[in-house]
Amino acid sequence: MLYLLLEDTFDIDVENSNVSQVIDSYMATTWRGHRDKLHDHIKEIGGSDDLTRAKTTPPSDIMKEDWEYLCDLWSDKKYLEIAKKKVMAHQNENLIVEMVRRV
């Protein structure tokens, strides 16, 4: 659908694999940034501590159903366990980099 809109709006060949890769890359980067802002919002309003409040306080730029889905996702125990492991792994990577710099 997005590709059709792009083709209608711009003189662009979305069938070209290089063009589609660039578009996909930009879209992924944009989504990650937006998702991070949404995740920051849920943390600011209480997040998993008060899921009801979080679900009833969506940002203005997201549909209620999508926001509720993300709230459920970000408060899910499995998600939180994986997120915690990723944070710890990232901290370990930073520690290793710092140790290598000192050598």
Secondary structure, DSSP 8 states (H G I E B T S, - for coil): -HHHHHHHHSS--TTSHHHHHHHHHHHHHHHHHHHHHHHHHHHHTTGGGGHHHHHTS--TTS-HHHHHHHHHHHH-HHHHHHHHHHHHHHHHHHHHHHHHHH-
